[in-house]
Amino acid sequence: MDTKPIEWESLSYEDKNHELFVKQTVLLKQFLERGAISQAQYDKSLHDLIEKTGYNLPKE
């Protein structure tokens, strides 16, 4: 994850939403990796996030 501070004021509404989506997906992944949530919880949360935002993760 990029650790540079984001200049939020210079971002468009769409760019802000995308940055928030990325941050939320990283956080979900960290929860899963540390055993704070199950795979089923991760899958459901990610699915809900994708549905609500319209974004998706890049193909690996």
N, C-alpha and C positions, 0 to 999 in steps of 0.2 A: 504494500500500500504506500502511496506517495505521502510523505510526511510534510511537504511544503504547505504552508498555510494557504488557504483559498481566499482570494479577494472576492468575497461574496457580492460586494456592491457592484462589481463589474460584470457579474454573470447575469444572463437572461433568466427569466422565470423557468424556462425549460431546462437550462443548464443547472440551475439550483436543484430542481427536482431530480435530475439525473445524478448529481453528486450525492444527494440524500439517499437515493436508491442504492448506489454503490456502497456507501457507508453502512447502510442497513444490511446489505448482503454480506459484507465483510464481518460485521458483528454477529450475524447468525452463524456464519461459518466458524467463528471463534468459539461460540457457545457449544456448537457440535463437537469441535475438536477437543474441548476441555471437559466434555461429558455433562455439561449443564443442561442440555436438551437431548432428546432421543433423535434418531434419524427420522422417525415419523413426524415429530414436532418440527424438525428442520424443514422437511419436505412440505408440510402443510403451511408453515409460515412463509416459506419462499414462494409457494404457489399463490398464496393470498397477496403477497407483496407484488408479484408480477401482474396479477389480475387487477389490482387497485391502481398500479402506476402505468401499466401498458409497456413497461420495459421488460427486457429479458437479459439473461446472462449470456456473454459471448460463448461460442462453442469452444471447447477445449481441444 
